[in-house]
Amino acid sequence: MVVGTTSGAGKSTLTSALCRALARRGVDVAPFKAQNMSNHSAVTPDGGEIGRAQAMQALAARVETDRRMGPVLLKPSGTRTSHLVVLGDEVGVADAVGYGERARVLRPVVLEALQSLRSEHEVVVLEGAGGAAEINLLDRDLVNLPLAAAAGVPAVLVVDIERGGAFAAAYGTWALLPERLRACLRGFVVNSFRGDVTLLEPGLRDLEERTGVPVLGVLPHLGDHLMLGVEDSLDLGATVAPRRADARAESGRPVRVAVVRLPHLANPSDLDPLVLEPDVELRWATAPGDLADADLVILPGSRATVADLAWLRGRGLDRTLETLVADPDGPFVLGLCAGYQMLGEVIVDELESGEGRVEGLGLLPVTTVFRAPKTVRRTSLTLDGQAAAGYEIRWGRPDPALWWPPGARVRGTSLHGVLDADGLRHSVIAGVAAARGREFTPSPVPYADALDAHLEHLADWVEASLDIPSLLALARTAAPVDATPGW
């Protein structure tokens, strides 16, 4: 198990890196995260939802996604409520205060899913969540060291040294844990270090002496390496992907893409293929001025369609979009899933928001009605003569299901991942560039290859700084599946 001192310590990244490092050594490995809180999810082959990070980790492990890899998924719908997905199916709404009892009921579900995966794979790499020593939550913790203890699985603790206070965070986490959970911690991993590692040696040795827990490695900072398939947000600080010094430079007139940063943004991985295009300049938009010189405006997915539509109106973005679309020389607009629904004339939602009939932006002749059952599936289609494959996760039923007339300036689809298809993505951007007087030369690297190269880079990263054979030996100390301690 990989746990962290805090959120953002590097658990997801390290789990992906370990999955690929082990897979390329010929180990049959699978990822697992007992409970996730994220609006960014993926679809399994049989139509179940799991967290986006677990889908990336499965890709790293070179195995197909599986509902069991993320048995509990909380999709925040408000400040205190989340939609609850159990083993891939949405089962209701969970309140933050009352979730403790439900979490206890879910304990056997989580453990059974883990043990089932363990029985089918040589190694399972578990990812924790948040901080490992959230002492106010330990009695309801499904995902960190209480699970490690129940499954008899050793754990390593990751600490992000760039945040400052790394030694205090590592020691404090260890010290706050009750003895039965502290015994699960079998190693520390220091993450995101910049500089000469010998400068850390006195502190590392002192930490080991105080805790009796070894430091298994110091991972260097990944620098400007672009993170793909992230779960919590997409870092658009750099408008284009970093490239090798000998790579082709982007044009002087790249296609400018503005993505409306909705409060309940879902599945920002839809944008990853654009980030990797050298001749695309990608940015977030939260105010009318952010759209002023855009060549393409994207309305992305949302976990709260009606609420985010109201936010968009409150910001004046609706009027700006209407003005831009009315201009024959204005930008192109693309709606993805909820974004497509917002572009329509009417949304009828008695299910998610309970608001009933709500006027859309009126930029497309589309009516959306929310109704059960939830659509969760993988889908393939052909657009602009190009094959595309992706997935759908939605309550809304837009009519028509797709608006993609050839050459239209405003288009929309319910398909997440539609821009992953190289031919379609290049066709869309080239069309925008031609109409807007911009320059676009497609990336010569297929998106699938870029994803694989990203995971290979992460595997190289851990191979250089961690003792992988020792970690495998540590994994072999886990209790047998048929002899686990239990909750």
C-alpha positions as CSV (number, residue, x, y, z in Angstrom):
1,M,0.0,0.0,0.0
2,V,1.2,3.5,-0.9
3,V,-0.1,6.1,1.7
4,G,0.8,9.7,2.1
5,T,1.3,12.3,4.8
6,T,-1.1,14.6,2.9
7,S,-3.2,14.9,-0.2
8,G,-0.9,15.6,-3.2
9,A,2.1,13.8,-1.7
10,G,2.4,11.8,-4.9
11,K,0.5,8.6,-4.1
12,S,-1.3,8.3,-7.5
13,T,1.9,9.1,-9.4
14,L,4.0,6.6,-7.4
15,T,1.3,3.9,-7.7
16,S,1.2,4.4,-11.5
17,A,5.0,4.3,-11.7
18,L,5.3,1.1,-9.6
19,C,2.6,-0.6,-11.7
20,R,4.5,0.1,-14.9
21,A,7.9,-0.7,-13.4
22,L,6.6,-4.1,-12.2
23,A,4.7,-4.8,-15.4
24,R,7.7,-4.3,-17.6
25,R,9.6,-6.7,-15.3
26,G,7.0,-9.3,-16.2
27,V,5.1,-9.1,-12.9
28,D,1.3,-9.6,-13.1
29,V,0.3,-6.4,-11.3
30,A,-3.0,-4.6,-10.7
31,P,-3.9,-1.3,-9.0
32,F,-6.5,-0.7,-6.3
33,K,-8.0,2.2,-4.4
34,A,-10.6,1.3,-1.9
35,Q,-12.3,4.7,-1.8
36,N,-11.9,7.7,-4.0
37,M,-13.4,11.2,-4.0
38,S,-13.4,12.6,-7.4
39,N,-15.7,13.8,-10.3
40,H,-13.2,12.4,-12.8
41,S,-14.0,8.8,-13.6
42,A,-13.5,6.2,-16.2
43,V,-15.7,3.4,-17.6
44,T,-14.9,-0.3,-17.3
45,P,-15.7,-2.7,-20.2
46,D,-18.8,-3.9,-18.5
47,G,-20.2,-0.4,-17.9
48,G,-18.9,0.4,-14.4
49,E,-17.4,3.6,-13.0
50,I,-14.0,3.8,-11.3
51,G,-11.7,6.8,-10.6
52,R,-9.7,8.2,-13.4
53,A,-6.4,7.6,-11.6
54,Q,-7.2,3.9,-11.4
55,A,-7.8,3.8,-15.1
56,M,-4.4,5.3,-15.7
57,Q,-2.8,2.9,-13.2
58,A,-4.4,0.0,-15.0
59,L,-2.9,1.2,-18.2
60,A,0.4,1.4,-16.5
61,A,0.0,-2.2,-15.3
62,R,-1.0,-3.3,-18.8
63,V,-4.3,-4.8,-17.5
64,E,-7.9,-3.9,-18.3
65,T,-9.9,-1.7,-16.0
66,D,-12.0,-3.5,-13.5
67,R,-14.8,-2.4,-11.1
68,R,-13.0,-4.0,-8.2
69,M,-10.0,-1.7,-8.7
70,G,-12.1,1.2,-7.2
71,P,-15.0,-0.3,-5.2
72,V,-16.1,3.0,-3.6
73,L,-16.2,6.3,-5.5
74,L,-17.6,9.5,-4.0
75,K,-18.5,12.1,-6.7
76,P,-19.0,15.5,-4.9
77,S,-22.3,17.2,-5.8
78,G,-22.2,19.9,-3.1
79,T,-20.2,21.1,-0.1
80,R,-21.5,18.3,2.1
81,T,-22.9,15.7,-0.3
82,S,-21.6,13.2,-2.8
83,H,-23.1,10.7,-5.2
84,L,-22.0,7.3,-4.1
85,V,-20.8,4.7,-6.6
86,V,-20.2,1.1,-5.2
87,L,-18.5,-1.5,-7.4
88,G,-19.1,0.6,-10.4
89,D,-22.8,1.4,-9.9
90,E,-24.3,4.7,-8.5
91,V,-26.4,3.7,-5.5
92,G,-27.4,7.1,-3.9
93,V,-26.3,10.3,-2.3
94,A,-24.0,10.3,0.8
95,D,-23.9,13.1,3.4
96,A,-20.5,13.9,4.8
97,V,-21.7,13.8,8.4
98,G,-23.6,10.6,8.1
99,Y,-21.2,8.8,5.9
100,G,-19.3,7.2,8.9
101,E,-21.9,4.5,9.4
102,R,-22.2,3.8,5.7
103,A,-18.4,3.5,5.5
104,R,-18.5,0.8,8.2
105,V,-21.1,-1.1,6.2
106,L,-18.9,-0.9,3.1
107,R,-15.9,-2.4,4.9
108,P,-16.6,-6.0,3.8
109,V,-17.3,-4.9,0.2
110,V,-13.9,-3.2,0.0
111,L,-12.0,-6.1,1.6
112,E,-13.7,-8.6,-0.6
113,A,-12.9,-6.6,-3.8
114,L,-9.2,-6.4,-2.8
115,Q,-8.9,-10.0,-1.9
116,S,-10.6,-11.0,-5.1
117,L,-8.0,-9.0,-7.1
118,R,-5.2,-10.4,-5.0
119,S,-6.3,-13.9,-5.8
120,E,-6.0,-13.2,-9.6
121,H,-2.7,-11.2,-9.7
122,E,0.8,-11.6,-8.4
123,V,0.9,-8.1,-6.9
124,V,-1.7,-5.5,-6.1
125,V,-0.5,-2.0,-5.5
126,L,-2.9,-0.2,-3.2
127,E,-3.3,3.6,-3.2
128,G,-4.3,5.4,0.0
129,A,-6.2,8.7,0.1
130,G,-5.5,12.1,1.8
131,G,-3.3,11.8,4.9
132,A,-2.7,8.5,6.6
133,A,-3.1,9.9,10.1
134,E,-6.4,11.8,9.9
135,I,-7.2,10.8,13.5
136,N,-10.7,12.2,13.3
137,L,-11.5,9.8,10.5
138,L,-9.6,6.6,11.5
139,D,-12.8,4.8,12.8
140,R,-14.3,5.1,9.3
141,D,-11.2,4.9,7.2
142,L,-11.7,2.4,4.4
143,V,-8.7,3.3,2.2
144,N,-5.6,3.8,4.3
145,L,-3.9,1.9,7.1
146,P,-7.0,0.4,8.7
147,L,-7.5,-1.5,5.4
148,A,-3.8,-2.4,5.3
149,A,-4.2,-3.9,8.7
150,A,-7.4,-5.7,7.8
151,A,-5.8,-7.2,4.7
152,G,-2.4,-7.9,6.3
153,V,-0.6,-5.7,3.7
154,P,2.6,-3.7,4.3
155,A,2.6,0.0,3.5
156,V,5.0,2.7,2.5
157,L,4.5,6.4,3.5
158,V,5.1,9.1,0.9
159,V,6.1,12.6,1.9
160,D,6.4,15.6,-0.4
161,I,9.6,17.4,0.6
162,E,8.9,20.4,-1.6
163,R,6.0,21.5,0.6
164,G,8.4,22.0,3.5
165,G,8.1,20.4,6.9
166,A,8.6,16.9,5.4
167,F,10.4,15.4,8.4
168,A,7.8,16.7,10.8
169,A,5.0,15.3,8.5
170,A,6.7,11.9,8.3
171,Y,7.4,11.6,12.0
172,G,4.1,13.2,13.0
173,T,2.1,10.7,10.9
174,W,4.0,7.8,12.4
175,A,3.6,9.2,15.9
176,L,-0.1,9.9,15.7
177,L,-1.0,6.4,14.5
178,P,-2.2,3.8,17.0
179,E,0.3,0.9,17.4
180,R,-1.6,-1.6,15.4
181,L,-1.6,0.7,12.4
182,R,1.9,2.0,12.9
183,A,3.1,-1.6,12.6
184,C,1.8,-1.6,9.0
185,L,4.3,1.2,8.0
186,R,7.4,-0.5,6.6
187,G,9.1,2.3,4.8
188,F,9.3,6.0,4.0
189,V,9.6,7.4,0.5
190,V,10.6,11.1,0.1
191,N,9.2,12.7,-3.0
192,S,9.8,15.8,-5.1
193,F,13.4,16.5,-3.9
194,R,15.5,19.1,-5.8
195,G,19.2,19.2,-5.2
196,D,21.9,17.1,-3.7
197,V,20.4,14.1,-1.9
198,T,23.4,13.9,0.4
199,L,22.2,17.0,2.1
200,L,19.2,15.0,3.4
201,E,21.2,12.1,4.8
202,P,21.4,13.4,8.4
203,G,17.7,13.9,8.6
204,L,16.9,10.6,6.9
205,R,19.1,8.7,9.4
206,D,17.5,10.5,12.3
207,L,14.0,9.7,11.1
208,E,15.0,6.1,10.8
209,E,16.4,6.0,14.3
210,R,13.4,7.7,15.8
211,T,10.8,5.4,14.1
212,G,12.6,2.2,13.3
213,V,11.2,2.5,9.8
214,P,13.7,2.6,6.9
215,V,13.8,5.3,4.2
216,L,13.4,3.3,1.0
217,G,14.4,6.1,-1.4
218,V,14.3,9.7,-2.4
219,L,12.5,10.5,-5.6
220,P,13.7,13.6,-7.5
221,H,11.2,16.3,-8.5
222,L,9.7,15.5,-11.9
223,G,10.4,19.0,-13.1
224,D,8.3,20.2,-16.0
225,H,7.2,16.6,-17.0
226,L,3.6,16.8,-18.0
227,M,1.2,14.8,-15.9
228,L,-1.5,13.1,-17.9
229,G,-4.8,11.5,-16.8
230,V,-4.8,13.4,-13.5
231,E,-7.7,13.1,-11.2
232,D,-8.2,16.3,-9.3
233,S,-7.3,19.0,-11.8
234,L,-5.4,19.6,-15.0
235,D,-2.4,21.8,-14.6
236,L,-2.5,24.3,-17.4
237,G,0.2,26.5,-16.1
238,A,2.2,25.7,-19.2
239,T,0.1,26.3,-22.3
240,V,1.8,23.6,-24.3
241,A,3.5,20.4,-23.4
242,P,7.2,20.5,-22.6
243,R,9.3,19.0,-25.4
244,R,12.9,17.9,-26.0
245,A,15.3,20.6,-27.0
246,D,15.6,19.1,-30.5
247,A,11.8,18.8,-31.0
248,R,10.0,21.0,-33.5
249,A,9.0,24.3,-32.0
250,E,5.3,25.4,-32.2
251,S,4.2,27.9,-34.7
252,G,4.1,31.6,-34.1
253,R,0.3,31.5,-34.5
254,P,-0.9,28.5,-32.6
255,V,-4.6,27.6,-32.3
256,R,-5.9,29.3,-29.1
257,V,-8.2,27.0,-27.1
258,A,-10.1,28.4,-24.1
259,V,-11.7,25.8,-21.8
260,V,-14.4,27.1,-19.4
261,R,-13.3,26.0,-15.9
262,L,-16.6,24.9,-14.5
263,P,-16.8,24.6,-10.7
264,H,-17.9,20.9,-10.9
265,L,-15.6,20.1,-13.8
266,A,-15.6,16.4,-14.7
267,N,-13.0,14.4,-16.7
268,P,-10.4,17.0,-17.6
269,S,-8.4,14.2,-19.2
270,D,-10.6,15.0,-22.2
271,L,-8.2,17.9,-22.7
272,D,-4.9,16.0,-22.4
273,P,-4.6,15.3,-26.2
274,L,-4.8,19.0,-26.8
275,V,-2.1,19.8,-24.3
276,L,0.2,17.5,-26.2
277,E,-0.3,19.4,-29.5
278,P,2.6,21.8,-30.1
279,D,0.5,24.2,-32.1
280,V,-2.3,24.4,-29.6
281,E,-2.3,27.1,-26.8
282,L,-4.6,25.9,-24.1
283,R,-5.9,28.0,-21.2
284,W,-8.7,28.1,-18.6
285,A,-11.5,30.6,-18.9
286,T,-13.5,31.9,-15.9
287,A,-14.4,35.4,-17.1
288,P,-15.7,36.9,-20.4
289,G,-12.3,38.4,-21.2
290,D,-10.7,35.0,-21.2
291,L,-12.7,34.1,-24.3
292,A,-12.0,37.3,-26.3
293,D,-9.3,36.0,-28.7
294,A,-10.0,32.3,-28.5
295,D,-10.2,30.3,-31.7
296,L,-12.0,27.4,-30.1
297,V,-14.0,27.5,-26.9
298,I,-14.7,24.2,-25.1
299,L,-17.5,23.6,-22.6
300,P,-16.3,20.5,-20.8
301,G,-18.1,17.9,-18.7
302,S,-19.7,18.6,-15.3
303,R,-21.0,16.6,-12.3
304,A,-23.6,19.3,-11.7
305,T,-24.8,20.5,-15.0
306,V,-27.6,22.9,-13.9
307,A,-25.5,24.4,-11.1
308,D,-22.6,25.0,-13.4
309,L,-24.9,26.5,-16.1
310,A,-26.1,29.0,-13.4
311,W,-22.4,29.8,-12.5
312,L,-21.7,30.4,-16.2
313,R,-24.6,32.8,-16.4
314,G,-23.5,34.5,-13.2
315,R,-20.1,35.2,-14.7
316,G,-21.6,36.7,-17.9
317,L,-20.1,33.9,-20.0
318,D,-23.5,33.1,-21.5
319,R,-23.8,36.6,-23.1
320,T,-20.2,36.5,-24.3
321,L,-20.7,33.1,-25.9
322,E,-23.9,34.3,-27.6
323,T,-22.1,37.4,-29.0
324,L,-19.1,35.3,-30.2
325,V,-21.3,32.8,-31.9
326,A,-23.4,35.5,-33.6
327,D,-20.2,36.9,-35.2
328,P,-19.6,35.1,-38.5
329,D,-15.9,35.5,-37.9
330,G,-16.1,34.3,-34.3
331,P,-14.6,31.3,-32.6
332,F,-15.7,27.7,-32.9
333,V,-17.5,26.1,-29.8
334,L,-17.3,22.5,-28.7
335,G,-19.5,21.0,-25.9
336,L,-18.5,17.8,-24.3
337,C,-21.2,15.8,-22.4
338,A,-22.7,18.3,-19.9
339,G,-21.2,21.1,-22.0
340,Y,-23.1,19.9,-25.0
341,Q,-26.3,19.8,-22.9
342,M,-25.7,23.4,-21.8
343,L,-25.4,24.6,-25.4
344,G,-29.0,23.4,-26.1
345,E,-32.3,25.2,-25.7
346,V,-33.8,23.3,-22.7
347,I,-32.6,21.1,-19.8
348,V,-35.3,19.2,-17.8
349,D,-33.7,18.0,-14.6
350,E,-35.9,16.5,-11.9
351,L,-33.2,14.0,-11.0
352,E,-29.8,15.5,-10.3
353,S,-30.5,19.1,-9.4
354,G,-34.3,18.9,-9.0
355,E,-34.6,22.2,-10.7
356,G,-37.0,21.0,-13.4
357,R,-37.1,22.9,-16.6
358,V,-34.1,25.2,-17.1
359,E,-33.3,27.3,-20.2
360,G,-30.1,26.4,-21.9
361,L,-27.7,28.7,-23.7
362,G,-29.8,28.3,-26.9
363,L,-26.9,27.9,-29.2
364,L,-28.0,24.5,-30.5
365,P,-31.4,23.0,-31.2
366,V,-31.1,20.4,-28.4
367,T,-33.3,19.4,-25.6
368,T,-31.9,17.3,-22.7
369,V,-34.0,15.4,-20.2
370,F,-32.4,13.8,-17.1
371,R,-33.7,10.3,-16.3
372,A,-32.7,7.0,-14.9
373,P,-31.0,4.7,-15.5
374,K,-27.6,6.4,-15.7
375,T,-25.8,5.9,-19.0
376,V,-22.4,4.4,-18.3
377,R,-20.8,2.8,-21.3
378,R,-18.0,2.7,-23.8
379,T,-18.9,4.0,-27.2
380,S,-17.4,4.1,-30.7
381,L,-18.6,6.4,-33.6
382,T,-17.4,8.1,-36.7
383,L,-17.2,11.9,-37.0
384,D,-15.9,13.8,-39.9
385,G,-15.0,10.5,-41.5
386,Q,-12.7,9.7,-38.6
387,A,-13.2,6.8,-36.1
388,A,-13.4,7.8,-32.5
389,A,-13.8,5.7,-29.3
390,G,-14.6,7.0,-25.8
391,Y,-17.1,6.6,-23.0
392,E,-20.3,8.1,-21.7
393,I,-21.2,8.9,-18.0
394,R,-24.5,10.9,-17.8
395,W,-28.0,11.1,-16.5
396,G,-28.9,13.6,-19.3
397,R,-30.5,12.4,-22.5
398,P,-29.9,15.0,-25.1
399,D,-32.0,15.0,-28.2
400,P,-30.4,14.7,-30.7
401,A,-27.8,12.6,-29.1
402,L,-25.1,14.3,-31.1
403,W,-24.7,17.6,-33.0
404,W,-21.8,17.4,-35.4
405,P,-22.7,18.8,-38.8
406,P,-19.6,18.9,-41.1
407,G,-18.0,22.3,-40.9
408,A,-20.4,23.6,-38.2
409,R,-18.9,26.2,-35.8
410,V,-20.9,25.0,-32.8
411,R,-20.8,21.2,-32.2
412,G,-21.3,18.9,-29.3
413,T,-21.1,15.3,-28.2
414,S,-21.8,13.2,-25.1
415,L,-18.6,11.2,-25.7
416,H,-15.7,11.7,-23.3
417,G,-12.3,11.0,-24.8
418,V,-13.5,11.9,-28.3
419,L,-10.3,14.0,-28.9
420,D,-8.1,11.0,-28.0
421,A,-8.6,9.9,-31.6
422,D,-5.6,11.4,-33.5
423,G,-7.4,11.7,-36.9
424,L,-10.5,13.4,-35.5
425,R,-8.5,15.7,-33.2
426,H,-6.3,16.8,-36.1
427,S,-9.3,17.3,-38.4
428,V,-11.1,19.5,-35.8
429,I,-8.1,21.7,-35.0
430,A,-7.0,22.0,-38.7
431,G,-10.5,23.2,-39.5
432,V,-10.4,25.8,-36.8
433,A,-6.9,26.9,-37.8
434,A,-8.0,27.3,-41.5
435,A,-11.1,29.3,-40.6
436,R,-9.3,31.5,-38.1
437,G,-6.1,32.2,-39.9
438,R,-3.9,30.2,-37.5
439,E,-1.2,27.7,-38.1
440,F,-1.4,24.0,-37.2
441,T,0.9,21.1,-37.8
442,P,-0.3,17.9,-36.0
443,S,1.9,16.3,-33.4
444,P,3.8,13.4,-35.0
445,V,3.3,11.4,-31.9
446,P,0.0,9.4,-31.6
447,Y,-1.8,10.2,-28.3
448,A,-1.7,6.5,-27.2
449,D,2.1,6.5,-27.7
450,A,2.4,9.7,-25.7
451,L,0.5,8.2,-22.8
452,D,2.7,5.1,-22.9
453,A,5.9,7.3,-23.0
454,H,4.6,9.2,-19.9
455,L,4.2,5.9,-18.0
456,E,7.6,4.7,-19.1
457,H,9.1,7.9,-17.9
458,L,7.5,7.4,-14.5
459,A,8.8,3.8,-14.3
460,D,12.3,5.0,-15.1
461,W,11.9,7.6,-12.4
462,V,11.2,5.0,-9.6
463,E,13.7,2.5,-11.0
464,A,16.5,5.1,-10.6
465,S,15.7,6.0,-7.0
466,L,13.9,3.1,-5.4
467,D,15.0,-0.5,-4.8
468,I,12.3,-2.3,-6.7
469,P,13.5,-5.8,-5.7
470,S,13.3,-4.8,-2.1
471,L,9.7,-3.5,-2.6
472,L,8.8,-6.8,-4.2
473,A,10.2,-8.6,-1.2
474,L,8.2,-6.4,1.0
475,A,5.1,-7.2,-0.9
476,R,5.7,-10.9,-0.4
477,T,5.3,-10.3,3.4
478,A,1.6,-9.6,2.9
479,A,-0.7,-12.1,4.6
480,P,-2.0,-14.8,2.3
481,V,-5.5,-14.1,0.8
482,D,-7.1,-16.9,2.8
483,A,-5.4,-15.9,6.1
484,T,-6.0,-12.1,6.4
485,P,-6.6,-10.5,9.8
486,G,-9.9,-8.9,8.7
487,W,-11.6,-5.8,10.1
